[in-house]
Every structure is written in structure tokens, then in C-alpha cells.
Amino acid sequence: MLTCWVYRQKISESLDAGHALPRTLPNHLQSCRSCRDFYEAGLQINELLASGAGRERVSSPPFLQGKILTALNDSREGPHPGRIRLAWAATAFAVAAVLVGAWFLWHQPPLQPQPQPVVRSGQNPGQAAEWFAAAARLPSEDTLLEWGQKLDQPLETELKSVLHDARKALASLAQNFLPDELSPLP
């Protein structure tokens, strides 16, 4: 039941913290057998843990307490001065970078609009193609062919490597698994 799940969460929290149960829990424990068993099991576990804790207690090294107290005192004093200087330096660098970037943007020459030629319907198709290539600044046919070959080189190298590996694998399989009469290798 959902209410039992909520009450069991509250029981666990109270037992773990060593606090008394909330006011609404005793009424529920009187009416719900499973929650009462859960609470009693939790009490037994706490008692067993407390009784065994005394035997397991080990004294801490003498330097540990001093280290802990020093660390606590350092944290109360505030941040380390070196960290403050580093934060200021990083902030100053960021501000300088923004100012330099703004200066470059401010002093950048304005873009000049390019005149766009008008295509007339009576023009020769070859002239229109030349105009379009010039207006769009398309690369030449030779440049496109060169780019295509450069883009294909890694693929061709990989394909050659795959074919070489496949041939070696087939030769190895044939050598190891085919009878000598059927093996193509000498």
C-alpha cells in the first residue's frame, strides 16, 4: 500500500538519524502489522549495530585530528589568495579578448555589394552558362575532377586493403580446411 511505503520511509529516516518517530507514526503502527514488524526489525538492527560498534572502534592516528582541524580552519578563512588572483586574471583576459574582437569587428571594412548582371532571354545558352559560373563563382571542370579524385583516394585505399585482407583470409581458410587435393595453393 502506498501509505505504508511512505510510513516505512519515515521510519527508516527516523531510525537512521536516531530521532523519535513523527507523531502520526505510532497510530499507524498500532493498526498495521507489517509496518510494526518493519519498525521492530529496524530497532533490532540499530541495537545490534550499536552493540558491535564498541568492539570495532579503532583509535585514529594522532596526526589526523590536527589535519582535519587545519582543513576546517582554512576553509573558514575563505578562498586561497592564489585562486582569487587566478580568477581575476581569467576575467581580465576574457574582457581583453572581447574588446579586441569588438575592435576588429568595428574596424572591418564594409562589404561592397557585387553588381548582378541581368540575363536576357535572347542570349546564347553558352553565354548564360558562363555568366552563371562567373556569378556563382563555381570551380572549373578540372578543379571539380581533381576534388573528386582526392575525395575518392581514401575510399580506394580502404577498398584495396579490404580486398587484400579477404584474399589472405580465403587463402588461409583454403590451406587449413580444404583437403590437399582441392587446395588451390601449391
C-alpha positions as CSV (number, residue, x, y, z in Angstrom):
1,M,0.0,0.0,0.0
2,L,1.3,3.5,-0.8
3,T,0.7,4.9,2.7
4,C,2.7,2.0,4.2
5,W,5.6,2.8,1.8
6,V,5.6,6.4,2.9
7,Y,5.5,5.4,6.6
8,R,8.3,3.0,6.1
9,Q,10.4,5.8,4.6
10,K,9.7,7.9,7.6
11,I,10.5,5.0,10.0
12,S,13.9,4.4,8.2
13,E,14.8,8.1,8.3
14,S,14.0,8.4,12.0
15,L,15.9,5.2,12.9
16,D,18.9,6.2,10.8
17,A,19.0,9.7,12.3
18,G,18.4,8.4,15.8
19,H,15.3,10.6,16.2
20,A,11.9,9.8,17.7
21,L,9.2,8.8,15.4
22,P,6.9,11.5,14.0
23,R,3.6,12.0,15.8
24,T,1.5,10.2,13.1
25,L,3.5,7.0,13.0
26,P,2.5,5.4,16.4
27,N,-1.2,5.4,15.3
28,H,-0.3,3.7,12.1
29,L,2.0,1.2,13.8
30,Q,-0.9,0.1,16.1
31,S,-3.1,-0.6,13.2
32,C,-0.6,-2.0,10.6
33,R,1.1,-5.3,11.5
34,S,3.7,-5.2,8.6
35,C,4.8,-1.6,9.4
36,R,5.1,-2.6,13.1
37,D,7.3,-5.6,12.1
38,F,9.4,-3.3,9.9
39,Y,9.9,-0.9,12.8
40,E,10.8,-3.6,15.3
41,A,13.3,-5.1,12.8
42,G,14.9,-1.7,12.3
43,L,15.2,-1.3,16.1
44,Q,16.9,-4.7,16.4
45,I,19.3,-3.8,13.6
46,N,20.2,-0.5,15.3
47,E,20.7,-2.2,18.7
48,L,23.0,-4.9,17.1
49,L,25.0,-2.2,15.2
50,A,25.4,-0.1,18.4
51,S,26.5,-3.1,20.5
52,G,29.0,-4.2,17.9
53,A,30.3,-0.6,17.3
54,G,32.2,-0.5,20.6
55,R,34.2,-3.6,19.7
56,E,35.1,-2.3,16.2
57,R,36.1,1.2,17.4
58,V,39.7,2.0,16.4
59,S,41.6,5.0,17.6
60,S,42.5,7.4,14.8
61,P,46.2,8.3,14.1
62,P,47.4,11.2,16.2
63,F,48.0,13.5,13.2
64,L,44.5,13.0,11.7
65,Q,42.7,15.3,14.1
66,G,45.2,18.1,13.5
67,K,44.9,17.7,9.7
68,I,41.1,17.8,9.9
69,L,41.1,20.9,12.2
70,T,43.6,22.7,9.9
71,A,41.5,22.0,6.8
72,L,38.4,23.3,8.6
73,N,40.1,26.4,9.7
74,D,41.5,27.0,6.2
75,S,38.0,26.6,4.7
76,R,36.6,29.1,7.2
77,E,39.2,31.7,6.3
78,G,37.9,32.0,2.7
79,P,39.3,31.1,-0.6
80,H,43.0,30.8,-1.1
81,P,44.6,34.1,-2.3
82,G,46.2,32.4,-5.3
83,R,42.8,31.3,-6.5
84,I,41.5,34.9,-6.3
85,R,44.4,36.1,-8.4
86,L,43.8,33.4,-11.0
87,A,40.1,34.3,-11.2
88,W,40.9,38.0,-11.7
89,A,43.5,37.1,-14.4
90,A,41.0,34.9,-16.2
91,T,38.3,37.7,-16.1
92,A,40.8,40.3,-17.3
93,F,41.8,38.0,-20.2
94,A,38.2,37.4,-21.2
95,V,37.4,41.1,-21.1
96,A,40.5,41.9,-23.2
97,A,39.6,39.2,-25.7
98,V,36.1,40.7,-26.1
99,L,37.4,44.2,-26.5
100,V,39.9,43.1,-29.2
101,G,37.2,41.2,-31.0
102,A,34.9,44.2,-30.9
103,W,37.7,46.4,-32.2
104,F,38.3,44.1,-35.2
105,L,34.6,44.0,-36.0
106,W,34.2,47.7,-35.7
107,H,37.2,48.5,-38.0
108,Q,36.4,45.8,-40.6
109,P,35.8,47.4,-44.0
110,P,32.1,47.3,-45.1
111,L,31.2,44.7,-47.6
112,Q,30.8,46.0,-51.2
113,P,27.7,44.6,-53.0
114,Q,28.6,42.9,-56.2
115,P,26.7,44.1,-59.3
116,Q,24.4,41.3,-60.6
117,P,24.3,41.1,-64.4
118,V,20.9,40.6,-66.0
119,V,20.2,37.6,-68.2
120,R,18.2,38.3,-71.2
121,S,16.1,35.7,-72.9
122,G,17.7,36.2,-76.3
123,Q,21.2,35.4,-75.0
124,N,23.2,32.4,-76.3
125,P,22.9,29.4,-73.8
126,G,26.7,29.2,-73.7
127,Q,26.9,32.8,-72.6
128,A,24.3,32.2,-69.9
129,A,26.3,29.3,-68.6
130,E,29.5,31.3,-68.5
131,W,27.6,34.2,-66.8
132,F,26.1,31.7,-64.2
133,A,29.6,30.2,-63.5
134,A,31.1,33.7,-63.1
135,A,28.2,34.9,-60.9
136,A,28.2,31.9,-58.7
137,R,32.0,31.6,-58.7
138,L,31.8,27.9,-59.4
139,P,35.0,25.9,-59.7
140,S,36.1,24.8,-63.2
141,E,35.5,21.3,-64.5
142,D,39.2,20.4,-64.0
143,T,39.1,21.6,-60.4
144,L,35.9,19.5,-59.7
145,L,37.5,16.5,-61.3
146,E,40.6,16.9,-59.1
147,W,38.5,17.3,-56.0
148,G,36.6,14.2,-56.9
149,Q,39.8,12.2,-57.3
150,K,41.2,13.5,-54.0
151,L,37.9,12.5,-52.2
152,D,38.0,9.1,-53.7
153,Q,41.6,8.3,-52.7
154,P,40.8,7.2,-49.1
155,L,37.9,5.1,-50.3
156,E,40.0,3.4,-52.9
157,T,42.8,2.7,-50.4
158,E,40.4,1.2,-48.0
159,L,38.8,-0.9,-50.7
160,K,42.2,-2.3,-51.8
161,S,43.0,-3.1,-48.2
162,V,39.7,-5.0,-47.7
163,L,40.3,-7.0,-50.9
164,H,43.8,-7.8,-49.8
165,D,42.6,-9.0,-46.4
166,A,39.8,-11.0,-48.0
167,R,42.2,-12.8,-50.3
168,K,44.5,-13.6,-47.4
169,A,41.6,-14.9,-45.3
170,L,40.4,-17.1,-48.1
171,A,43.9,-18.5,-48.8
172,S,44.3,-19.2,-45.1
173,L,40.9,-21.0,-44.9
174,A,41.7,-23.0,-48.0
175,Q,45.1,-24.0,-46.7
176,N,43.7,-25.1,-43.3
177,F,40.3,-26.6,-44.1
178,L,40.4,-28.0,-47.6
179,P,41.9,-31.3,-48.4
180,D,45.3,-31.1,-50.1
181,E,43.8,-32.4,-53.4
182,L,41.3,-29.4,-53.5
183,S,43.6,-26.7,-52.2
184,P,44.5,-24.2,-55.0
185,L,47.8,-23.4,-53.3
186,P,51.0,-25.3,-54.1
